[in-house]
Amino acid sequence: MKLLFPRKATQYLFFEMWPSLIIGIVVFLSIMIMFQAIHYTEFVLIHGVSIFVVLQMMSYICISFLPALLPMALLFSVLITYGRLSQDSEIVALKASGYSMWWIVSPAVVLGIIVSIISAQTSFYLAPWGNRQFEILFSRMDQSKASSTIREGTFSEGFFDLVVYANEVDSKTGVLKKLFIYDEKGGDVPLTIVSRQGKLIQETTPEGRTMFLRLLDGAIHRQGETHTKIKYNSFDVRLLDPAKENLREKSAASYTIEEVTERLATNLSKDDRKDMEVEFHKRWAVSLVCIVFSLLGVALGTSANSRQQKNNGLILSLLVVVFYWGIYLTAESSARSGQLPASVAIWIPNGIFLGLSFWRLKKIWD
C-alpha cells in the first residue's frame, strides 16, 4: 500500500517547499523594492515629494507585481527543495524504494496548483486594484508637484495636455524660467506661448482645488488665417478645473477580469480590443505558468548535474524567469501588432516551457 499511496513521502516533499517559497517571495520582493527605491529616490531628493507618498507608491507597485512574483518564488522553491533532495541522494532513495516519478513530482504540482489559484486571485482582482491606486496617487502627485514632470531642456508632453519646454526648473518652488508652451486645447487653432518666467500656483476655492501657471513677460502667438501676437506682463494658464479634479484614465492593467470580459463584449476600437484580449489571456497565462514552473523546477532540480543547485537555485531561477519573460514580451508584441492572435501568442511561452519540462523529466526518469 505504501507504493500505491506514499502519503508520508508526499507530505514530506510538499511541506519541505513551503519555507523556501516564503523565502523566495521575500527575496524577489526585496529585489523589486530595491530597484523601485533607487528609481523613486529622485522624487524625494529633487522634487520634494514626501517619503510617505513614495512608500505608498512602492507598496502599490509591489501589489501590482504579485502575479509575476509568485511564479518566480515557486520556481525558486521547487528548485531549492528538489536540488537539496537530489544532493542528499534522497531522490535516489525514493526511486530505489519503488516510488514512481509521478509520486515524486506530485507534491510540486499540488503546490503549483495552490500558488496558481492564489496568483489568479491577485492577477484578477488585487493587482488591478494596486495598479489603479498607483495611477490615482501618481496623478494626484503630478497635480500637487506638477513641476516634477517637467525636465530642464526637454519638451515635456502630457503636462495637463500641454507641451512645455523650460530652460530652468525649480520643482520645490514651482518656478520655471524661459518657457515655451504649445497649447492645442483651444480648438483647431493652437496657441504658442513664450514667457521669461512662470510659477505654478495652487489655490483651494469653495468649488474645489484649482491650479494655474502664472506667466510673466511674454507673448501669445495664434496662427490661423492670420498671425496674431499678444504681449503680456502677466498671464494665467488654468491647468486644473476646480469643479473636477482629473485623475489619470484607467489603464487596461487596472481592470478586473470581469471588467475586461465586459469590455470585450462591447464595441471597441481595433487597438482597444487588442489590449483587452492581451490582458485577458495574460491574466490566465501568468497564473497557470505556476504549474509549468513546478514541473520545470523538478526537472532542473533533479537533473544529473544537480550537486551545486542548492547554492545556485536563485541564479538558475532568475535565468529561467528572464528567458521566460523574454519570450513572453516578444509574443505579446506580436499580439499587439496583430501578427498573431492574442489567444495564440500569449500562450506560446507556457507551451514552450511545458514541453521543455516534460522533455527534461522524461530524459531524467527513463
N, C-alpha and C positions, 0 to 999 in steps of 0.2 A: 504493500500500500504506500510505502514511503516514496517509491519511484513514481506511482501514479499521481500522488498529490503531496509533493515535498513542502509542506506548509512551513516548517521551521526554517528551511533553507531560503525559501522565497521571502519570508518575513525578514530574515536576517539581511538579505540583499536590499530589500525595499527600505528598511529603516537606516541602513548604512548610508544611503544617498541624501537623507534629509539635512544633516549638518552641513555637508558641502554645498547643498542647494542654497541654504541660507547664507553661507559664506560667499557663494557666487553672486547672489543678489547684492550683498553689501559691497563686494569688490567692484562689480561693474557699475553700481550706482555711485560709488565713490569716484571712479574714473570719470564718469559723466559730470558729476558735480565739480570736480577739479577743473575740467575744461570749461564748464559754464562759468565758474568763478573767475577764471582768467579773462573770459570774454566780457563779463559784466562789471569787472573792477573799474573799467573806464567810466561807467555811468556814475560811480561814486566819486572817483578822484577828479574827473574832469567836469562832469555835468552837475555834480552836487545832488544826485538822487540819493534818498535815504537808504541806509543799509537794509532796513526792514522791507522796503519795497523791492529791493534787489533779491532778498531772501524769498519773498513771496513769488517773484518771477521764476526763480530757480526751482522752487518746490512745485509749481505748476508744470514746468518743463519736465521735471522728473516723473510726475504723474503721467504726462502725455507719452513718455518714452517707455513706460512699464511694459506694454505689449511686446516691445523689442527686447527689453532686458530679461524677461522671464525665459524665453528660449535660450538665450546666451547662458544664463545661470544654470539652466537644466543641462545643457551640453557639458558645461564645466563640471557639474556634479557627477554625471554619469561617467565622464572620462576619468575623473579623480578616483571614484569608487572602484570601477572595474579595472582601472590601471593598477590600483593598490592590490586588489584581489589577485590579479594576474601576477604581479610582482611577488606576492607572498605565496604563489602556487596554489591558492585556494580554488581558483577556477579549474586547474588541473585536477585537484582532489574531487571536486564536484563531478567533473566528467568521468573520472575513474570510478566514482560511486554509482554511475549509471544514470545521472541526471541528463536529460536531453537538452539540446540547445534552447528549445522553447522555454523550459522552466528557468533557465539561467537568464534569458533575455526578458521574460515576462515582468519581473519587478520594475525594470527600467521603462517598459512600455506602459505599465499601470501608472507609474509616476508621471510619464509623459502625458497620459490622458488627463490626469488630475491637473497638471500645470497648464495643459491646453485649455481646459474648461475655465480655469482662473484667468488665463491670458485672454480668452474670448470675452469674458465679462469686462475686463479692463479695456479691451480694444473696442467693444461695442458701446460702452457707457462711460467708464471712468476716464479714459484717455481723452475722449472728445470734450468732457467737462473740463479737464485740466487745460486742454488746449484753448478752449473758449475763455476760461478765466484769465489765461495768459494774454490773449488778444485784447480783452477788456482792460486789463491792468496796463498793458503796453500802450493802448490807445489813450487812456487817461494820463499816463506818464508823458506821452507825446504832447498832450494838451497843457499839462502843468509845467513841463520842461520842454517846451516846443523847440527852443533853440538847440537842444541836444540832437535834433535830427538834421541840423544844418552843419556842413563841414566847410571849413575855410577853403576858398579857391576851388570849390566843386559845385556844379549845378545839382541842386537837391530837388528831386521830383517827389510829389506826394506830400509836400508841406501844405496841408489844408487846401489841396487841389491847386497849388501854385508851384511854379518853377522858380526857385530862389537861388541867387548867387551872391555871396558875400566875401569880401577880401579878408575881413577880420570878424571873429565870432567870440563873444564872451558869454558862454552859456549860463554862468552864475548870475550875471546882472541882466541878461537878455538883450544886450546891446549888440547891434550888427552895424558894420561900417562898410561904406562903398557898396551899396546894394544894387542889384539888378533883379527885377521881378517880372515874370511873364504870367499874365492872368487871362485865362480863357473862360472864366465863369460868367462873364457878362454877355455871352451870346456868340454870334458869328464873327464879331469884330473883337479881337483880343486887345488887351492893354499891355503896354510895356512901360514899366515904371522904374526910374532910376532915382537914387537918393544917396546923399552924403552919409546919412546915419539913420538907423531905425532902432526902436526899442519895443520889445514885447511887453504889453500891459494886460493884466487880468483884473477884472472887477466883478463883484457879486452884486446883482441887482435883484429886486423883488421877482422879476421874471425868471431869473436863473443866472448862471455863470456866463460871463462874456469874456472874450479875448480879442484884442486887436493889435495891429502893428502900427505904431506911430512913426511916420517918416518925416524927416527934416531936410529942407533944402534940396529939392529935386525937381523932376519934371515927369509928366504923364504923356505918353505918346499913344495916339489912337490912329491906326492906319486903316481907313476904309476907302471910300472913293476918293477922299482927300485926306491928307495927313494933318492931324490936329495935335498941337503941343500945348500943354498947360503947365506953367511953372507954379510951384507952391513953396511956401515956407514951412507949413505943417500939414500933413495929410494922414488920415487914419484909414487903414485897411482892415475891415472886420474879418476876423478869422473864425470865430465861434459864435453861432447864433444863441443868444441867451434863452430863447424859447425851447431849444432842444440841444442836448449835449450829444453830439455824434460819437458813436463808437464804431470801431472797425467792423466791417461787414463780416459775417460768419463765413469762415473758410470751410472747404469740404472736410478737412480733418476734424472739425468741431461738430459735425453732425453725428448723432447716434445712428445705430444700424437701422432703426425704424425710420428715421428721417431720411436716410439715404435711400431706402426702399420706396418711401413715399415720393421722393423727388424723381426717382427713376420711372414712376408711374405717370408722371406729368409730362407735358410738352416742354422739352429742354432744347437749348441750342446744341449744336454738334459738340462743341468743346465742353460745355457743362455736362452733357451726357457721358462723355468720355471720362471726365473727372469723377463723376458719381459711380460709373462702372468700375473704374480702377479702385476707388475707395471701398466699394462693396466687396470685391474679390480680395483686396489686400487685407481687410479685416479677418476674413476667413483663413487666408493662406498663412498669415503670420501666426495665427492661433494654432493651426494644425501642424505647423512646422515643428512644434514641440514634440510631437510623436515621431516625426522623422529624425529629429536630433537625438531622441532617446535611443533609437536603433543605431544611428551613426556613432553615438558615444560608446555603445557596447562594442561595435565593430572596431573602433580605433583603440579603445581601452584594452581589449583582449587580443590585440594583434601580436604577432610574433616578436616584434621589437618593442615590447612594452615595458622593459626594465626601467626605463627612465621616465615613463609617462606620469608617474606620481609627482615628479618635480616639474614636468613640462606641460601639465594639464592646462594651466591658464594660457600659456603661449599657443598651444595647439588649438584650444577652443577659440582664441582670438583669430587665429589664421583661418579656421573654418568659417567663422562668422563674417570675416572680411571677404572671403571668397564667395560666400552665400549672398551677401548684400551687393557685391559687385555684379553678380549675375542678375540679382533682383532688380537693381537700378537700370540695368540695360534692358531687361524685359519690360519694366514699367515705362521706360522711354519709348519702346516700340509700341506699347499700348496707347500712350498719349499721342503719339504721332500718327496713329492709325495704321501702322504696318501690320500689327497683329491685333485680334480681338482681345479685350481685357480678360475675358474668360479663359483664354489660352495663355497669354503672355505672363500673367501674374502667377500662374501655377507652374511655369517651367522650372524655376529654381527648386521647388518642392519635389517635382518629378525627378530632376537630375540627382538630388541628394538622396531621395528614396531608393532610386536604382543603384546608386553608389553604395548605400548601406547594405542592401540585400546582396549585392555582388561581393562585398567585403566579408560579410557574415558567412556566406556560402564558401568562400575561399578558405576562411579560418577553420570552419567546422567540418569541412569534408574530410 
